[in-house]
Amino acid sequence: MSEKKNNTAIGLSLLMVVIFWGGNNAGTKWLLGSWPPVFTGSMRFVFAGFILLGVLRFTNWLGQFEKLTPELRKQLWLRGGLSLAFYTITFNWALKLTSASHVALYLGASPVWALLAEERPRRTWASVRRYSAALLAVAGVLVLFWPALKTGKQTNLLGELCASVASVFWAFYSRQSRWLSARVNGLEVAANSMWMSGVILIPLGLVEVYFHGLPVTPKHIGIMTFCIIFGGVIPYAFWNNALRHWQASKVLLFNNLIPVTTCIWVHFTLGEQISPTFYLAMLLIIFGVVLGQIDLAKVFRVPENF
């Protein structure tokens, strides 16, 4: 496959990812109305990870299975499983405490955090645009925070804080996945990272269940199955495959579509209303991310250094 066709295929797969993750956010939000957050994330990733790993191990549908060395397995636990576990805790608590559209929008800022991690400040136009992009993204985050700060609603403020931290953890996990995908099949990275993170979270999840209980109905099982397959197996396979070919900051650009798909899903399935500050924050964050990707030196035809 030519590089152009390959890039087109990767782009289309990432569009599917943001649609699936929008649905997953809505489904998870509904589940967290009665299920504890860490347990919900743990079960989703344990099942999704083992399903994806089984497909890789016993079929050729997704490519060749590679046997892991002890060192790679250790790195998968530390870089993949542990970083995804931290993200899962903050993300699910954010979904429980605040609106799904807000949580998705915070994740839209993650490309900026990835860009900042890829390069330290320098006297170049590239550095200027990266830090200008960061300021715009931070402004968008503050716009989302403002109503909670103004009204002093502790629960909402905590949810907004969890969402902003989840955004940083998502950027960190994506960078770790890119590092791992350079050494082993990206789909194996996704599969192992998911089940490893789920296993790490099981003890805390069981403590939650012990204290808060766990209602189980056919609707709960159906929505969890949707989240496992369409919020775990398929999108994480596509996501990690993209990280194998593209820089983390480029892949994370597709995060900007997740707030849109999430808004559509939660509006029609949960009847969630969009806050007045959402659209302004979305514009600031999107402008920040786009600015972070523009080569200002080429646009204005000036030397890169100044």
SEVEX-598782 format. One record per residue (C-alpha): residue number from 1; x, y, z. Coordinates in pm, whole numbers. Example, Ala and Ser with C-alpha at 12.3 -4.5 7.8 and 13.67 -1.06 7.14 Angstrom:
<1,<1230,-450,780>>
<2,<1367,-106,714>>
//
This chain:
<1,<0,0,0>>
<2,<135,348,-93>>
<3,<211,599,182>>
<4,<-81,820,67>>
<5,<-329,531,75>>
<6,<-189,417,409>>
<7,<-235,765,558>>
<8,<-591,779,423>>
<9,<-670,442,580>>
<10,<-524,554,913>>
<11,<-725,876,901>>
<12,<-1051,692,828>>
<13,<-982,443,1107>>
<14,<-930,732,1351>>
<15,<-1262,886,1243>>
<16,<-1429,558,1336>>
<17,<-1245,570,1667>>
<18,<-1388,909,1764>>
<19,<-1740,795,1675>>
<20,<-1703,479,1885>>
<21,<-1547,667,2176>>
<22,<-1830,919,2171>>
<23,<-2071,627,2214>>
<24,<-1848,473,2479>>
<25,<-1848,799,2677>>
<26,<-2227,804,2673>>
<27,<-2250,437,2769>>
<28,<-1994,470,3048>>
<29,<-2170,781,3179>>
<30,<-2493,581,3208>>
<31,<-2318,289,3379>>
<32,<-2154,520,3633>>
<33,<-2497,625,3748>>
<34,<-2514,297,3942>>
<35,<-2173,128,3905>>
<36,<-1850,233,4082>>
<37,<-1602,408,3848>>
<38,<-1281,211,3902>>
<39,<-1458,-126,3885>>
<40,<-1634,-22,3563>>
<41,<-1305,78,3399>>
<42,<-1129,-233,3526>>
<43,<-1387,-478,3386>>
<44,<-1404,-297,3053>>
<45,<-1030,-320,2998>>
<46,<-982,-674,3131>>
<47,<-1240,-815,2890>>
<48,<-1143,-591,2598>>
<49,<-774,-665,2641>>
<50,<-814,-1042,2656>>
<51,<-1056,-1044,2360>>
<52,<-814,-847,2144>>
<53,<-519,-1056,2261>>
<54,<-709,-1376,2182>>
<55,<-787,-1257,1829>>
<56,<-419,-1176,1777>>
<57,<-300,-1503,1928>>
<58,<-530,-1748,1752>>
<59,<-611,-1579,1418>>
<60,<-434,-1380,1147>>
<61,<-716,-1127,1114>>
<62,<-516,-840,1264>>
<63,<-164,-941,1164>>
<64,<116,-1156,1298>>
<65,<135,-1231,1668>>
<66,<475,-1156,1825>>
<67,<610,-1331,2132>>
<68,<710,-1085,2402>>
<69,<1050,-1084,2569>>
<70,<1060,-1051,2949>>
<71,<1193,-695,2916>>
<72,<914,-593,2677>>
<73,<654,-749,2905>>
<74,<795,-548,3195>>
<75,<782,-228,2989>>
<76,<421,-304,2892>>
<77,<326,-327,3259>>
<78,<506,-4,3349>>
<79,<452,212,3039>>
<80,<126,70,2905>>
<81,<-74,-85,3187>>
<82,<17,154,3466>>
<83,<-25,474,3263>>
<84,<-361,353,3127>>
<85,<-472,265,3481>>
<86,<-404,619,3603>>
<87,<-593,758,3305>>
<88,<-888,525,3368>>
<89,<-925,632,3732>>
<90,<-930,1004,3655>>
<91,<-1141,967,3339>>
<92,<-1416,756,3499>>
<93,<-1434,974,3809>>
<94,<-1460,1278,3584>>
<95,<-1747,1116,3392>>
<96,<-1922,1037,3719>>
<97,<-1887,1388,3862>>
<98,<-1937,1616,3561>>
<99,<-2090,1616,3214>>
<100,<-1962,1378,2946>>
<101,<-1926,1662,2696>>
<102,<-1696,1851,2933>>
<103,<-1479,1544,2993>>
<104,<-1446,1484,2619>>
<105,<-1352,1848,2563>>
<106,<-1076,1833,2823>>
<107,<-933,1536,2634>>
<108,<-934,1759,2326>>
<109,<-648,1954,2485>>
<110,<-424,1647,2507>>
<111,<-248,1710,2170>>
<112,<-105,2029,2320>>
<113,<36,1845,2621>>
<114,<190,1591,2382>>
<115,<347,1870,2175>>
<116,<498,2029,2482>>
<117,<641,1696,2590>>
<118,<802,1644,2250>>
<119,<1007,1964,2262>>
<120,<1143,2205,2525>>
<121,<1125,2585,2478>>
<122,<1366,2722,2217>>
<123,<1422,3046,2026>>
<124,<1234,2921,1721>>
<125,<895,2986,1565>>
<126,<808,2621,1627>>
<127,<858,2674,1999>>
<128,<652,2996,1989>>
<129,<357,2825,1824>>
<130,<372,2530,2063>>
<131,<358,2749,2372>>
<132,<99,2982,2218>>
<133,<-109,2673,2150>>
<134,<-67,2567,2511>>
<135,<-190,2906,2633>>
<136,<-501,2880,2415>>
<137,<-570,2528,2542>>
<138,<-524,2640,2902>>
<139,<-762,2930,2835>>
<140,<-1020,2679,2708>>
<141,<-975,2468,3021>>
<142,<-1022,2777,3241>>
<143,<-1343,2863,3054>>
<144,<-1477,2519,3144>>
<145,<-1357,2556,3503>>
<146,<-1507,2903,3552>>
<147,<-1871,2810,3629>>
<148,<-1756,2562,3895>>
<149,<-1518,2819,4046>>
<150,<-1785,3090,4038>>
<151,<-2061,2884,4202>>
<152,<-1829,2694,4436>>
<153,<-1989,2359,4363>>
<154,<-1733,2119,4509>>
<155,<-1847,1806,4324>>
<156,<-1854,1978,3985>>
<157,<-1513,2139,4048>>
<158,<-1366,1801,4142>>
<159,<-1507,1650,3824>>
<160,<-1356,1928,3612>>
<161,<-1021,1876,3786>>
<162,<-1031,1500,3726>>
<163,<-1109,1562,3358>>
<164,<-814,1799,3317>>
<165,<-577,1550,3483>>
<166,<-718,1271,3263>>
<167,<-628,1481,2959>>
<168,<-263,1489,3069>>
<169,<-262,1116,3146>>
<170,<-409,1041,2801>>
<171,<-129,1234,2632>>
<172,<122,1050,2849>>
<173,<-29,709,2769>>
<174,<-27,787,2396>>
<175,<342,877,2409>>
<176,<419,556,2597>>
<177,<219,358,2342>>
<178,<417,514,2059>>
<179,<743,413,2231>>
<180,<616,57,2279>>
<181,<470,32,1926>>
<182,<818,92,1783>>
<183,<926,-234,1949>>
<184,<623,-462,1922>>
<185,<301,-487,1719>>
<186,<85,-185,1804>>
<187,<-222,-406,1847>>
<188,<-39,-617,2103>>
<189,<49,-297,2284>>
<190,<-321,-206,2297>>
<191,<-432,-553,2407>>
<192,<-170,-596,2678>>
<193,<-201,-239,2805>>
<194,<-577,-286,2848>>
<195,<-580,-614,3035>>
<196,<-276,-514,3243>>
<197,<-439,-187,3346>>
<198,<-760,-374,3427>>
<199,<-573,-621,3648>>
<200,<-395,-336,3827>>
<201,<-732,-177,3905>>
<202,<-919,-493,4012>>
<203,<-832,-473,4386>>
<204,<-952,-112,4414>>
<205,<-1257,-195,4202>>
<206,<-1355,-482,4431>>
<207,<-1325,-252,4733>>
<208,<-1569,-15,4560>>
<209,<-1814,-300,4496>>
<210,<-1791,-416,4857>>
<211,<-1888,-73,4992>>
<212,<-2129,47,4721>>
<213,<-2276,-270,4568>>
<214,<-2326,-360,4201>>
<215,<-2674,-375,4045>>
<216,<-2677,-604,3740>>
<217,<-2954,-600,3479>>
<218,<-2966,-699,3109>>
<219,<-2932,-328,3024>>
<220,<-2614,-301,3232>>
<221,<-2467,-608,3061>>
<222,<-2566,-484,2714>>
<223,<-2414,-139,2757>>
<224,<-2098,-281,2914>>
<225,<-2064,-519,2617>>
<226,<-2095,-222,2381>>
<227,<-1826,-35,2576>>
<228,<-1595,-339,2572>>
<229,<-1622,-403,2196>>
<230,<-1682,-56,2050>>
<231,<-1516,144,2326>>
<232,<-1224,-92,2383>>
<233,<-1134,-367,2136>>
<234,<-1193,-191,1803>>
<235,<-1092,171,1878>>
<236,<-780,85,2079>>
<237,<-664,-145,1800>>
<238,<-703,138,1548>>
<239,<-554,398,1785>>
<240,<-236,204,1859>>
<241,<-193,111,1494>>
<242,<-202,484,1410>>
<243,<53,561,1681>>
<244,<287,312,1515>>
<245,<293,526,1198>>
<246,<220,882,1312>>
<247,<354,1107,1590>>
<248,<148,1109,1909>>
<249,<60,1478,1866>>
<250,<-74,1413,1513>>
<251,<-286,1116,1623>>
<252,<-415,1312,1921>>
<253,<-553,1579,1684>>
<254,<-848,1346,1626>>
<255,<-933,1393,1994>>
<256,<-1085,1726,1890>>
<257,<-1372,1541,1724>>
<258,<-1453,1336,2036>>
<259,<-1636,1626,2211>>
<260,<-1859,1660,1903>>
<261,<-1941,1289,1881>>
<262,<-1985,1272,2258>>
<263,<-2228,1565,2255>>
<264,<-2435,1398,1985>>
<265,<-2441,1063,2167>>
<266,<-2524,1199,2516>>
<267,<-2785,1441,2381>>
<268,<-2982,1173,2198>>
<269,<-2928,888,2444>>
<270,<-2910,1058,2785>>
<271,<-3074,1395,2718>>
<272,<-2767,1578,2851>>
<273,<-2772,1955,2799>>
<274,<-2466,2142,2674>>
<275,<-2332,2416,2904>>
<276,<-2308,2775,2771>>
<277,<-1927,2775,2816>>
<278,<-1877,2456,2614>>
<279,<-1867,2615,2268>>
<280,<-1623,2894,2360>>
<281,<-1396,2646,2533>>
<282,<-1412,2414,2232>>
<283,<-1309,2696,1996>>
<284,<-1013,2794,2216>>
<285,<-889,2439,2250>>
<286,<-932,2360,1879>>
<287,<-752,2681,1779>>
<288,<-475,2590,2021>>
<289,<-433,2243,1877>>
<290,<-443,2366,1515>>
<291,<-190,2639,1593>>
<292,<34,2378,1747>>
<293,<47,2195,1413>>
<294,<102,2494,1181>>
<295,<455,2568,1062>>
<296,<463,2948,1109>>
<297,<806,2984,949>>
<298,<678,2837,623>>
<299,<349,3025,631>>
<300,<517,3366,674>>
<301,<834,3268,485>>
<302,<1072,3372,760>>
<303,<1378,3198,909>>
<304,<1291,2928,1163>>
<305,<1528,3073,1424>>
<306,<1509,3432,1553>>
//
